[in-house]
Each structure stands twice: as C-alpha cells, then as structure tokens.
C-alpha cells in the first residue's frame, strides 16, 4: 500500500489479521500448551510485596474468580475508543474518527495505573489522513469509498470554517501530515463541482490509490454516489447551484473570495499561495457544487505505559513492577516523540510483533 513518501513496507496478509490469528497463531499456541479463553474481563491485578500474584476475572453474570500468576502482559491496543481518555489525555478538540476494531478502550492501561504504573507519552495518536465526517458509521467503512477518496485523498480544495484555505491539499499524500492539518481547524470542507466529479470518475485521478489489488486510477460511479449521498440529506454533505449559495449554507464568509482566487490558480496551473502541484488543480467552474465535511481518521493511540528494555512496566520511581509487562500500542511510546510519522510505515506493527515476543522471553527468564 502506498504510504506517504517513504518505503513501501505495508503488507496485507491474505485473509487479513483474522486469518493469521485463527489459522496460524492460535493453533500454534495450543500446540505449545496454551489455554485460550475469550469473553472474560480482568477487572483487577493483585499484588503482594510489589509483585504481581494473581488477576481477578469476570465473565458476564458468572461468579468472579481469581487466577494465580507470576506474570501478566498488558496488550490491550491503547485507548483510541475511550472518549473520556481522548478528551482528558490528548489535545484534540474536533472529532477524531477511529478506523480500528472499536475495542481499544484503555482497560489494560487502567489496570496498570491502578497498581502504580507510570504514565508515559499519553496524547500521541496515529492520525491517518482525512475521512468523511459521518458520526453515524464506523469510519473504516469509508476506507475504500469513492466519495471519501475524492474528497479527502485527491488534493481537492479544502477550506476551514471561515471559508479560507489553510494548507497545500496535496498533503493528503502523507497520512500523518494530513491528519495534523485537519485537526488544526475547527471544521474542514472539501469543495468539488460537477465537472471535477466527472473528471475523477472518468480518470485518471491525480493520485492513484493502491489497496493491495492493483492501482485504482479512476473513481467509476463517483457522480452517482455523490448524488445519492446529497439526496439523503446527510449532515456532512452540502450542495448548491452556486458558490455564493454554498457559502451561505456553510456560513463560510470567505468561501466566495477563496474559490475566485483558487480558480485563477487553476487557470494558470500555478498555486501562488501554497505551491500545490498543478496536477491537483481542478477548476471549480460548473455547478452544482458540493461541500463534503471531513474529519481526521486515526488508527490508534501510541503509548500510555513506560517500559524498560525487557518490556517490564515501570512505576513512578522508574523501577519495574515485578511480573507486569506491556507490549504493542500500550508501550509504543518508546517509538515516538509527540507524533507518529509514516515515512517508514510498518514500524508500529513491527514493534507490536517484536515487543510481544520480547516480553515472553523476559517472562521465561523471570519464572
């Protein structure tokens, strides 16, 4: 998959993660003597003399019970789906739309905090560019959607809540930078006209997309999809016969002025304001016009627990909590500063694999 301007290192397994887990990892684990149970929640870690001794389990309305253990691995994938934690531990004000499983609710982090774990690198989110701001659907549903590709990933005109441009829209090529640009504004609208929709539908699109099944070079059916979306009166899409009317609908006082200036750039094939490459300059000359509201999509949070080189979780004094380990996104703060870059995609997934194996090796030494 094309990711930013770095190495092509994102590889999709056949059958995706579900097949890898169900057909490869679980059978191997069971062969090695592992017992796999699902449907349980761990609501407490128990300690004696600063060391993990057991976990407290609950399953539905069944009687809770305790399992003795000398080691626990926190591998809950972060807290992207915990609205309270996003609100209190990140600087983001506009909606961040998760493009993930929906199960990364920070439970593992909280278990560790309850026994004295040190918080680390909270607030870092792996933003993944723009998506349609549809709060009624899981954001991943728009991953391969032609309307989303046109509005968020093809360098179309983006304006903020006042109707001003704020960035070179070809930044969509870099998911991390695009996400950072989107969250810098209160609202973002992608502006298209009917001619542009027709051109993108016929192809070639300015930025070919690759989802693992070959390059996508045209958005067939895009005009019909936009018309259907507009007819459904969804709050994230607006349509009008003129830019003046569209500006009134959106309450964006600078939109007419912005589009007038932008059209001059399109006609001369030179963006004097932000230097956007000419292949992304589509002249907005023929209505109806469309404004599609965007939000920043996000894959995951990165960090939450401070760990040592053996992936042992550290307490507030920087000392390891005996028997407690963290891997993957719960500990991935070691990878980042205040943001996660996509120039070498795959590093975060690579750390998840490495840290899991490394934590198990550390536990083998412990016990």
Buried (B, 14 or more C-beta within 10 A) or exposed (E): EBBBEBEEEBEEEEEEEEEEEEEEEEEEEEEEEEEEEEEBEBBBBBBEEEEBBBBBBBEEEEEEEEEEBEBBBBBBBBBBBBEEBBEEBBEBEBBBBBBBEEEBBBBBBBBBBEBBBBBBBBBBBBBBBBBBBBEEEBBBEBBEBBBBBBBBBBBBBBBBBBBBBBBBBBBBBBBBBBBBBBBEBEBBBBBBBBBBBEBBBEBEBBBBBEEEEEEBEBBEEBBEBBBEBBEEEBEBBBBBEEBEBBBBEBEBEBBBEBBEEBBEBBEEEEBEEEEBBEBBBBBBEEBBBBBBBBBBBBBBBBBBBBBBEBBBBBBEEEEBBBBBBBBBBBBBBBBBEEBBBBEEBBBBBEBBEEBBEBBBEBBEEBE
